[in-house]
Amino acid sequence: MTKKVNTPLSDETVENLEAGDRVLISGIIYTGRDAAHKRLAGMMERGEELPVDLKGQVIYYVGPCPAKPGQVIGSAGPTTSGRMDSFTPQLLDRGLKGMIGKGTRSKEVINSIVKNKAVYFAAIGGAGALLAETIKEAELVAFDDLGPEAVYRLRVEDFPAIVIIDCHGNNLYETGPKNFKLSGEEKQP
């Protein structure tokens, strides 16, 4: 079964998601990669106001390709999430509720996900052109000098993702392989 999720995310929505759930996300999500995360962290350290109120928001780890004529955005596939791990707990403490990317997360990020009742989603790598079809609007919000790594505000409709780490710390990257591993009693043909 696929669950429909709307942003911004509430505690109740997050609490009803479990690792392994397929979701379709609709609403506003923001983009941010390494360079944008570094700038946001610097702003927080200096006590500056962020360009986005993170409360209940979702950040998509993506550096979209330029849009072709007639398109809202170019190919928009996920990037490896681990590169944002050193900045993620700070953002979660500021109210960030969800992240979309690919790959594993550090123990510190998982602990912060649990502490802040957040969720980590994965999008399918290599499907950037298909994912871009779910993006209905794209607006530059901050750090335009970063090009594709700038922060964009995206309006998405039925953006497909999978819950990888839920707010209880269940991690599909750990439980999935265990569920499908052959036991010692089973024999292969």
C-alpha positions as CSV (number, residue, x, y, z in Angstrom):
1,M,0.0,0.0,0.0
2,T,1.2,3.5,-0.8
3,K,0.6,6.3,1.6
4,K,-0.1,9.9,0.5
5,V,1.8,12.5,2.5
6,N,1.4,16.3,2.4
7,T,3.9,18.9,3.4
8,P,4.7,20.5,5.8
9,L,5.0,17.3,7.8
10,S,3.3,17.2,11.2
11,D,4.4,15.0,14.2
12,E,1.2,12.9,13.6
13,T,2.1,12.3,9.9
14,V,5.7,11.3,10.8
15,E,4.6,9.0,13.6
16,N,2.3,7.1,11.2
17,L,5.2,6.3,8.8
18,E,7.2,3.1,9.1
19,A,10.5,2.1,7.5
20,G,9.5,0.4,4.3
21,D,6.4,2.4,3.6
22,R,6.0,3.6,0.0
23,V,4.8,7.2,-0.1
24,L,3.7,9.9,-2.5
25,I,4.7,13.3,-1.3
26,S,2.7,16.4,-2.3
27,G,3.2,20.0,-1.3
28,I,6.3,22.2,-0.9
29,I,9.8,20.7,-0.5
30,Y,13.1,22.5,-0.6
31,T,16.4,21.5,-2.3
32,G,19.8,21.6,-0.6
33,R,23.1,19.9,-1.1
34,D,26.6,20.1,0.4
35,A,27.3,23.8,-0.3
36,A,23.9,25.0,0.8
37,H,24.0,23.0,4.0
38,K,27.4,24.4,4.8
39,R,26.0,28.0,4.3
40,L,22.9,27.3,6.4
41,A,25.1,25.9,9.2
42,G,27.3,29.0,9.1
43,M,24.2,31.2,9.3
44,M,22.9,29.3,12.3
45,E,26.3,29.6,14.0
46,R,26.3,33.3,13.5
47,G,22.7,33.7,14.7
48,E,21.4,34.9,11.3
49,E,17.9,34.3,10.1
50,L,17.6,31.4,7.6
51,P,16.1,32.0,4.2
52,V,13.6,29.2,4.9
53,D,11.6,28.4,8.1
54,L,12.5,24.8,8.5
55,K,9.6,23.9,10.8
56,G,7.9,20.8,9.4
57,Q,9.8,21.1,6.1
58,V,11.4,18.5,3.9
59,I,14.8,18.9,2.1
60,Y,15.5,17.0,-1.1
61,Y,19.2,16.4,-1.7
62,V,19.3,17.2,-5.3
63,G,21.2,19.5,-7.8
64,P,18.7,19.7,-10.6
65,C,19.7,20.0,-14.2
66,P,18.7,23.2,-16.1
67,A,15.2,23.1,-17.5
68,K,14.7,22.7,-21.2
69,P,12.2,25.1,-22.9
70,G,8.7,24.3,-21.7
71,Q,9.9,22.4,-18.6
72,V,9.7,23.4,-15.0
73,I,13.0,21.8,-14.1
74,G,15.5,19.5,-15.6
75,S,16.4,16.0,-14.4
76,A,16.2,16.0,-10.6
77,G,17.5,12.7,-9.2
78,P,18.7,12.3,-5.6
79,T,22.3,12.7,-4.5
80,T,24.1,10.7,-1.7
81,S,22.7,11.8,1.6
82,G,25.8,11.0,3.7
83,R,27.6,14.2,2.5
84,M,25.0,16.2,4.5
85,D,25.4,14.2,7.7
86,S,27.7,16.6,9.5
87,F,25.0,19.4,9.1
88,T,21.8,17.4,9.4
89,P,21.4,17.3,13.2
90,Q,21.5,21.1,13.4
91,L,18.8,21.4,10.8
92,L,16.6,18.7,12.5
93,D,17.0,20.6,15.8
94,R,15.6,23.7,14.0
95,G,12.4,21.9,13.0
96,L,13.3,20.0,9.8
97,K,11.0,17.0,9.6
98,G,12.1,15.1,6.5
99,M,14.9,14.5,4.1
100,I,14.9,12.9,0.7
101,G,18.1,11.4,-0.8
102,K,19.8,8.1,-1.3
103,G,22.2,6.0,0.7
104,T,22.9,5.3,4.4
105,R,23.0,7.9,7.2
106,S,25.3,8.2,10.2
107,K,24.5,7.0,13.7
108,E,24.4,10.7,14.8
109,V,21.8,11.5,12.1
110,I,19.7,8.5,13.0
111,N,19.8,9.5,16.7
112,S,18.8,13.1,15.7
113,I,15.9,11.7,13.5
114,V,14.6,9.9,16.6
115,K,15.1,12.8,19.0
116,N,13.3,15.2,16.6
117,K,10.6,12.9,15.4
118,A,11.7,13.2,11.8
119,V,11.9,10.8,8.8
120,Y,14.4,9.9,6.1
121,F,13.0,9.1,2.6
122,A,14.9,7.6,-0.3
123,A,14.1,8.4,-3.9
124,I,15.2,6.2,-6.8
125,G,18.6,7.1,-8.1
126,G,18.9,7.1,-11.9
127,A,15.2,8.2,-12.3
128,G,15.8,11.9,-12.3
129,A,13.8,12.6,-15.5
130,L,10.8,10.7,-14.1
131,L,11.1,12.4,-10.7
132,A,11.2,15.8,-12.4
133,E,7.7,15.1,-13.9
134,T,6.3,15.3,-10.3
135,I,7.7,18.8,-9.8
136,K,5.1,21.4,-10.9
137,E,6.9,24.6,-9.8
138,A,10.5,25.5,-9.0
139,E,11.5,28.9,-7.5
140,L,15.0,30.0,-6.5
141,V,15.0,30.8,-2.7
142,A,18.6,31.3,-1.7
143,F,22.3,31.1,-2.7
144,D,21.8,31.7,-6.4
145,D,25.6,31.8,-6.9
146,L,25.6,28.1,-6.1
147,G,23.8,27.3,-9.4
148,P,22.2,23.8,-9.2
149,E,23.2,23.6,-5.5
150,A,21.2,26.7,-4.6
151,V,18.1,26.3,-2.5
152,Y,14.9,26.0,-4.5
153,R,11.3,25.8,-3.4
154,L,9.6,23.0,-5.3
155,R,5.9,22.3,-5.5
156,V,5.5,18.5,-6.0
157,E,2.6,16.3,-6.7
158,D,2.8,12.6,-5.8
159,F,6.6,12.5,-5.6
160,P,7.5,8.8,-5.0
161,A,9.7,7.8,-2.2
162,I,10.3,5.1,0.4
163,V,10.6,5.6,4.1
164,I,14.1,4.4,5.0
165,I,14.5,5.6,8.6
166,D,11.3,6.2,10.6
167,C,11.0,8.4,13.7
168,H,11.6,5.3,15.9
169,G,15.0,4.6,14.4
170,N,13.9,1.6,12.3
171,N,16.2,1.5,9.3
172,L,15.2,-0.3,6.1
173,Y,18.8,-0.5,5.0
174,E,19.4,-2.8,8.1
175,T,16.1,-4.6,8.4
176,G,15.5,-5.2,4.7
177,P,18.6,-7.4,4.1
178,K,17.9,-9.4,7.3
179,N,14.3,-10.1,6.2
180,F,15.5,-11.5,2.9
181,K,18.6,-13.3,4.0
182,L,18.6,-17.1,3.6
183,S,18.7,-18.9,6.9
184,G,21.2,-21.6,7.4
185,E,18.4,-24.2,7.3
186,E,17.3,-23.3,3.8
187,K,19.0,-25.0,0.9
188,Q,19.6,-23.4,-2.5
189,P,19.0,-25.5,-5.6
